[in-house]
């Protein structure tokens, strides 16, 4: 699994640009940007280098952690998948591309697409001295309209962009991204009921076009969860001192809630149940809520089955539970 912390090269590049950058000013800018996003807006408020840096400092760590977890899940279910080309849709400062480079050492060609010129400049600056991303291409333009112009890629990733679009544009984007995905498409959204609904809609739309679900679901059936329950996962990541300052936080870690779907052109090699919530570990048994091919199962693993109990004690929220043959 890809660690949830930013790669060393990215940390160095980001820290270099943060030298002398006012944390107070960054906190104010990031709060303004966050307010816009929560109101359903996009990256239009990120207009200056200072805005882009504030956004990167506040959001890159958590976005990276969520994307890394999602791509790790795909890699686990499709262990032979070795993409060489990546298309990062709505790339922003390039967060998903960095995560993909860590998840798939086979990647050689990185194409990033975003309408925000300020974020694209920052992405290219951060990647300039990278071992893997120095030669990445950043294409300007709105993903909803300009994606049709780019070439296919083995892997297409879209993180935290679908929610910025109208329902009609979401469907158009999903169709176009799938057309550009030679082998796999991974879409990540916030782990809210609204984010879950967007992922469900995209999932159903593309299954109807022949897509297979590699993760998190072990099937292509409708989601078995019943409202108000919804599928989402959590990734805990450490906060740097600068990250704590800009967030006005005391706690040295952050929990990022997210939902994702990984879709493939061919059936996945592995079908694994997915842990849908933190398991309850008791002295008598481990109880875990699992999504299986037959629906949601409240699995109870008794302590008397020592081997199974020891294994179940290690289960974590979001983990794939692969049956032993």
N, C-alpha and C positions, 0 to 999 in steps of 0.2 A: 504493500500500500504506500502511496505517495505521502510523505509527511505533510501535515497541514501548515507548516511554517514556510514562509517565502524562501526560495532558493538563495544561497549565499551571494551569487552574482547580482541578483535583483536587489537584495538588501544593500549591498555596497553601492549600487547605482542610485538607489533611492536616497540613501543616507547622504551621498555626495551632493544631491540637489537640495537637500533639506538644511545644509549648513547655512546658518544665519537666518533661517526662515522662522518668523515669529509664530510660536505655538498658539498664542492668543488669537492672532489674526487667522491662523489655520482653523482653529476651533470655530470661530465665527463663520468663516466661509463654508466649512463642512456642514455646519448646522443649517445654513441657508440652502445648500444643495440637497441635504437630506429632506428638508421640509418640502421642497419641490417634488422630489421623487415620491414621497409619501402621499402627496396630493394627486398623484397620477401623471406628473410631468416627466420630462426626460432630461437629457444632459445640456439643454439650452442655456442653463444658468452658468455652466462652466465655460467662461469666456477668456480667462487670462491664465498665464502660467501659474500664478498663485492659486487660482481656483483649482486647476488640474492637480497641483501638488497636494492641496488640502484634501481633495477627493481621494487621491491615491493613498495618502497617509491614513485616512479614515476607513476606506472601503477595500483597498487591495488585499489586506491580510485575510479578511473574512470571505471575500469573493474567491480568492485563491484556494482557501481551505475547502469551500463547498465544491468548486470545480474539481479539485484534486480528488476528493472523495468520490465524486460521480465518475470520473475517468478511471479511478482505481477499480470501481465496481465493474465497469465494462471490461477492463483488462483481466479481471478475475474470471468472469463468465466466458470471455472469448480469449483464452490464453494464446491462441495462434494468430490473433489479430496484430499485424505489424504495419500500421499505416506509414506511408512515406510523405504524404502531402496533407496539410491542414488548412482548413478555411475557418477563420475565427470571425463570426458574424456579430456585429455590435461590439467590437473588440475593446473599445475604451482605451485604457492605458496598456492593454495587452495582457491582462491578467490570465485569461484562459490559455493563451499561447504558451506562457511560462509553465502553467500546470500540465499542459499536454506534452511539452518537451520533457518534463520529468516522468510522466506516466508512460510515454512511448519513446524509448531511445531510438527507434527506427525512423522517427520523423526527420525529414531533411529539408522540407520546403514549407514555409509558413506564409500564408496570405491573410492579412487582417483587413477588416472592413468596418468603417464607422463614419458617421456624418460629422462628428465633432472634430474639427481641425486642431483644436487646442490639445485634446486628448491624444490625437494621432501623433502630434509632435513630441509629446511626453513619452509615448510608447516607443518611438524610434530612438529617442535619447537614452531611455532605460536599456534598450536592446543593443545599443551601439557596440559595447565591449563584450557582449555575451558570446560564449562559445557556440551556442546553438542558434541564437536568434539574430545575430548580427546582420544577416543577409535577408531578413524578413521583408516582405512587401506590405505596405500599408496603402490601401486604396480608399480615397475619399468617396463619400457619397452615402446616401440613405440606404440602409439594407433593404427596406421594403420595396424600393424601386430599382436600385442598381445591382442587386445580387444576380440578376439574370445575365449580367455582362461578364461575370467571372467564370473561370474554368471549373470543372469538377475537381473534388478533392477526395482522398480516401476517407478522411474524417472531417465532419463539419461539427463545430461547437457553437452554441449560442447561449450565453449566460446573462441572465437578468435583463433581457431585451424585449421578450414577448409582451410583457405587461405594459410596455410603453406605447403599444399600438392599439388601434381600434379592433373590435372583434373581426371585422371583415379583413383588415390588414394582417391580423394574426393568422388567419387561414391562408391568405396568399403567401405570407412569409414561410409558413410551414411547408406548403407545397413546393415552393422554390428551393428551400433548403434541402428538402428530400431529393429533389431532382439533381442538386449539386453534390449529394453524398454518394460517392461511389460504393462505399461499404458501410459506413455508420454515421449516425447523427445523434448527438447528445445535447439535450436542452435542459438548462437549469433555471429555476425560478425561486423566488422567496418561499419559505415554508409556511405560508399562510393558507387559509381556505381558498382565497382568491387565486393564489399561485397554483395550488393543487387543481383547481377547476380548469385553469389554462392548460396545464400539463395533460389533464384528462382529455380535454377537447382535441389537443394536438395529437395525442396518442391514438384516439379513436379515428381521427381523420387519416392518419398515415397507415394505421393497420388496415383500413379499408383500401389503401393503395398498395398493399402487399408487404408492409413492414413487419418485422418480428421484434418482440421486446426482449432485449438482453438483460436489462436491469431497470428498476429494482424488481419489477414484477416477474414471476416465473411462468407467465402465461400471456396470451393475447385476449383473454376474456375481459368483460367489464370489471372495473374495480369492485371488489366485494364489500368494501367499507360503506357503512351507512351513516349519513349525516346525523348529528354534528361531528362525527369522527372524520378525520381526513389523514391522508398519508403525507408524512414529512419526516425529515431526519435532522440530526444535530451533529455539528462538528465543533469540538472545542479547540481553541487555538490560544497560544500565549500572546499577551500584549507586551510590546516594548514600552519603554518609558515614554517615548514620544507618542505612541498610540494611546496610552493612558491619559496623557496630557490633553490631547486633542479631543478625547471622548469625555474628559472630565470624570474619569473613572478611578476608583481605588483598587478594584479587583484586578489581579494580574492575568486574567484570562477572559476570553469572550466566547459565547456560544452562538454559532451561526445556524439558524434553522433554514432548511432548504428542501426543495423537492426537485426531482429530475426524472428524465426518462432517456434511456439509451436504446436506440432503434438500429436494427441491422438488416441488410439485404438478404441474408441467409439465416436459417434457424441457429440459435446459439448452441455451442457445443455442450453447455452445462445448463441444467434447469435447477435453480436453487431456491429454497424457501428464504424469505427475507424477514429479519427481526424488525417488527413494526413499532416497538416501544422498549424502554429499558426493562430488561427481565427482572423478575423478583427472585432473589436468591435467598432461600430459607434453609433451615437445618434439615428439613424433611425432603424438600424438592425444589427444583428450579421451575418457575412458571414463566413462559414466554409467549407473547402474541406473535404469531407467524403468518405471513402471507404465503400460501402454498398453491400448487396447481389446482387444488380442489376448493380453494377459498381460504377464509381466515380460520386459523386453528389456535386454540389456547393450549399450547403444549405444556405438559407437566412431566418433568424428568425426575424420577425418584432417586433419593440418595442411595438406595440399596443397589441400584445399577451404577456401580462405582465409575466405570469408564465413561458412560454417557453423562452422568452427573458432573464429572470433572470437566468434560467438554462443554456442557451447557453453562457451567459457571463462568466460562470465558466468553460467552456470547455477548455481543454489544449491539446496541440500537443501530439499525441500518446494515448489519452484517449479513452476508449470505451464509445460509446453513446448507452445506452440501452433504447429501446423504452418502455415507460410506458404502462402497460396493462389497 
